[in-house]
Amino acid sequence: MRFLQVREKELPDAALLTAVEAAAAEARRHAGQLLVNDRADVARMAGVGVHLGEEDLPPADARALLPGGALIGVSTHDLEAARGAFAEPAADYVAFGPVFASATKRGRVPKGLAELARVAALKTKPLVAIGGISAETLDAVFEAGADSAAMVGGLLSGGRIEENVRRALDRVRRRTLSGRIYLVGFMGCGKTAVGERIAERLGIPFVDLDAEIERTSGVTIRALFESSGEAAFREREALFLQGTESLPRAVVATGGGCSTREENREHLRRLGTPVFLDVPFEAIRARLAGKTDRPLFQSLEQAAELYSRRLPLYKIGSVRVELSGREEVEETADRVLNALSDARELGVP
């Protein structure tokens, strides 16, 4: 789940409510949830959750104000306060810190990772680490027992917000996205370029099945089709697909026809998580113009008919990522990684 907190202590009430409502709408558009810092009254009016400090309303009183299902978090700064917050029925999660020195928590002595670990040993609900956390310290925070981390300065550093957010999320994904990721889809949908980028960001191997077949055979895919026929190529492709089981973690770009065989679809589901890059044919057609290296691409009309036949097969058992075809590689990688994280939360292996 994606969470965003509005932490604003100086805006007039009307302006704060407007800002919170706008942020809540944007969060919902991205399947996220919003919390507002301190202000249970604003949270009630905006229909969002609230994060409470030590001097704010008690969680039970805030619960009475908020609609059912609204999240309530509680900040704590020492072991005993955390113990009490874990025992508080109205609190959904407990935040503890500052773990490190933080510009947003001036005057508070950093508690450190050892104290965070002691708090984590008490937890009966999710624990959020707060204070001075950056992408580089996320691993240490999680290893100390935190379930999540709140970041402000680490995301704003250098004004490179998008880059910092991506780096932080990728740190988390390296810990949570285990196993093999198989990219499936029609020729020209971007499996190779996107797969290479995802593998780089996760720090795991990348395999292009077609490229591996060409490398080991010494000839192009087109030449293999012409010399042995499609059926023989599909047999070889299935063997290479099964061979990826030797890689504990990897991103694998499959050929456009790999998912057309039921045997291969079963292998994909057994070996990892298939992800379908669902790019409309209109966008693919522009990418295929002038191509001569695709063995089954004879004309745009023939490609359109082939796309229509394969489309339902790509969808079977796959995490589907709908794309316009106009996205840059980085944006597509973001979309795939978000879809995988969402799928894991829903229990997709």
N, C-alpha and C positions, 0 to 999 in steps of 0.2 A: 504494500500500500504506500502511496505517495502522500506525505504530509508537508504542509506549509504553515508556518506561524507568522501572523502579523504582530510584530513587536514595535509598537509606536506609542511613545509616552507623552508626546507634546501636542498632537493635533487636537483641535476642538472636537467635541463629541460628534457633531453632524458630519464633519469631514472624515472622522475616523470611521463612522458607520458606512459612509459612501465607499471608502477605500476597502473596507472589509467585505462589503457586498460584491464589489468588483473582483477582488481577489478570490472570493468563494466561487463566483461564476467561472473564473478561469481555471481554478482547481478542479471543479466538476468536469469541465471540458476535457481535462487530461486524466480523468478517473482518479483524482486525488481528494484529500480532505483538508479542510482549513481549520486552524485554531487561532483565536485571538488572545493576545497576552493580557492577563489581569482582569479584563472587563467582561464579567459574566452578563451584564446588562446588554452590552453590544453583541455578545455572542448569541443571546436569546433573540434579539431583533433580526440578526443576520442569518439565523438558523445554522450556526456553526458551533464548534467546540471551543473550550476555553483552557488556557494554561495558567494555573494559579501560583502566585508567589506566597511567601510566608505571611505577608501583610494583607493579602487579599481575602475574599470571602472563604470560609471553610468549604471544603468540597461538598459536604452534605447540603449546605445552603445553595450552592451553585447548582447542584443536581436538581433541586426543587424548582429552579428557574428555567432550566433548559429543557428543550424537547427531548423525548425519548430517543436514546441512541446517540446523543451528542457526546463527544469525547471530553473527558476531564483529565488533565494532567496536573501534577503537583511538583513544584521545585523543592528540593531539600539540599542542605549544605553540611550536614553532619550525620553520623551513623544513627543516632537516636531519632532524629527527625525522619530519616529514611525508613527506619523500623516502623515508626508510627504511620507513615504514609502507605507502606505496604499493607498495614492492617486496616486502612480506611476503605470501607466498602464502596464509597462514592467515587474513588479515584480509579481511573482506567490504567494509568501508567505513572511511574515515579521517575522524575529527573534528578540527577545528582551531579554536583560540581561546585565551583569550577574545577575540572580535572587539571587543567593547565592555566597559566596566566591568561586573562581575557580582558580586552578593552571594554567589553560590554558589562563586565562585573568588577568594576574598579573597587578596591578596598577589601575584596575577598581574597583570602590566602588560598592559592591552589592546593587542592587536596591530594593530587597525585594518583597514579595508577594503583598503588597498593591499597589505598583507602577505597578506591572504586571497587577493587576486588572484594574487600570486606563487605561493602554494601551489597554487591552482587550475590554473595553467599546467603543473604537474607531474603532475596527477592521471591515474591509470590505473584508478581505481575510484571509486565515488561519494564525494563530499566533503560532509561535514556541518559547517556553521558552528555554533559553540557560544559562549555567553557574552554575556549582556546583550541578547539579541535580542528585539525586540518586533514587533508587527504593522506598526508604522510603519517599521521598518528592514528588513523582509523583502525589499522590492524591491531595495534597495541591496546586500543580501547575495547575492541571486541574480545580480544584474548583475555582481558581482565574480567569479562563477564557481562558487558553491556549488550543489550539487544539492539540498540539503535544509538544514533548520535545526532545532536543538534549542532548546526554550524552557522556562523554569521561571518566573522572575519575571514575564515578560511575560504568562503565562497566569494567574498568581495575583494580579496587580495589582488592588487595590481589592476583593478578594474576589469579583469578578465573573467567575468561571472560565468559565462557559458563554458569556457574551458575548465574552470575550477569545478563546476558542478559535474561535468563529464568525468574528470579525473576521480572525484570522490565516489561517484556512482560506480565507476569501473573497479575501484578498490573493493567495494561491497560485492559486485558481481563476481569478481575473481574468487570470492569465498563461497558464494551461493550457487553460481551456475556451474555445476559439475557435469561430468559425462561428455557425451558427443552431441554436437549440433549439426544437423544435416540440412543444408539449404536446397530446396527443390523449386522447380518452376521451369517455365518455357525458355528456350534459347533467347539470349539477349535480355534477360530480366535482371542481370547484374550479379549473379551468384558468385562469380570469381572475385570481382572487385570488392563486393561487400563482405564476402567471407574472409578475404585477406585482412581487411580492416578490423573486423570483429575479433579474429584470432590475435592480431597485434594488440588490441586493447585488453584482451583477457589474458595475454601472455601464454597462449597455448598453440600447438601446431595447427597449420592449415594444410588441407589436402584437396586438390582438384582432381576428381576421379578421371576425367578425360585427359588431363595433362599427365597423370601417372600412367595411364594406358599408353599414351603416345611415347612417353619416356622409355618405358620398358620394352615396347615393341619396335621402336625405332622408326615408326611411320606415323602419318597423320591419321586422325579418326576417319577422315574421308577416304583415305587409301584403304583402311581396314574394312570399311563398308563395301568398297568396290571390289576388294579381293576376296572377302569371306562372306559378305552379306550381313544384313542387319541381325538375323537370328544368332549367328556366331558371335557377333560383337556384343549382343545383350548377355550371352553366357559369360563372356569375359568380364563384362561390366559387373555382373552379379558377384563374381569371384572377388573382384577388387573391392566391392562394397563390403562383403563379408570380412575381408582382410583388415578393414578399419577397426575391427574389434580389438586388435592388438594395441590400439592407442587409447589409454584410459581417458584422456581428454583431448578433444580436437574439434575444429570446425571443418566440415567437409562439404564442398560444392559438388553436387551430383549433376550428371548429364540431364539434358532436357527430357530424354525418354526413359530415364531410370525408374521413375514412379509408375510407368505404364504397366509394369509386370507386378502381379499380386505378390509374388515371392519377394520381390525387392521391397514392396511396401511393408511387408511383414518384417523384413530385416531392419528397415528404417525404424519402425516402432520398437523393435526389440533392442536395438543397439543404442538408441538415443532419442533425441527429440527432432522430428522433421519440422522445418519451418518453410512455409510456402510464401515466396515473394510474388504477390499477386499484382502484377503490372498489367494494365489493360493492353490489348493488342495494338491499339492505335499508337501507343508509345513504343512498343516493341517493333512495330513496322518501320518506324523511322530509324531505329538502331540497326535493323537488318539490311537496310538499303545499301546495295553495293557489296554485300558480304558474299564470299565464294567458298568459305571454309566450313560451312555447315552442311553435312552430308544429306540431311533430309529437307534442306531448304532449296526448293526448285523454283518457286515463284511466290509472290506475296499472296496470291489466291490460295495456293496449296498450303502455305504456312498458316493462313487464317483458318482453313479447314482443320489442320492438324491441331492448332491451338484449341479450337472448340471441342475436339475429341478428348484432348488431354486434360482440359481444365477441371472436370469433375474428379479425375484421378489424383490431381495435385492436392485437392482439398481433403481427401480421405485421411484422417488421423493426423493432420498437420496443424501446427500453430500458424494461423493465417495472418499475414501482414499486408494490409491493403495499401498500395502505393499508386501514385499518379504517374510515375515515370519521370517526373521533373525534379525529384529530390537529388541532392548531392549524395555522394557515397557516405559521408559522415552522418548525415541526417537519416539515411536508410539504416545505417548501423545502429543509431540511437533507437529507431523504431523497432528493429528486430530485438535488441537487448531489452527494451521495455516490455515487449510482448512475451519474451522468455521469462522475465522476472514475474510478470503477472500470471503466466501459466504455472510457474512453480508454486506461487501462493495458492492457486486453485487446486494443486495436487497433481498437475500433469508432470509425469516423470521426466 
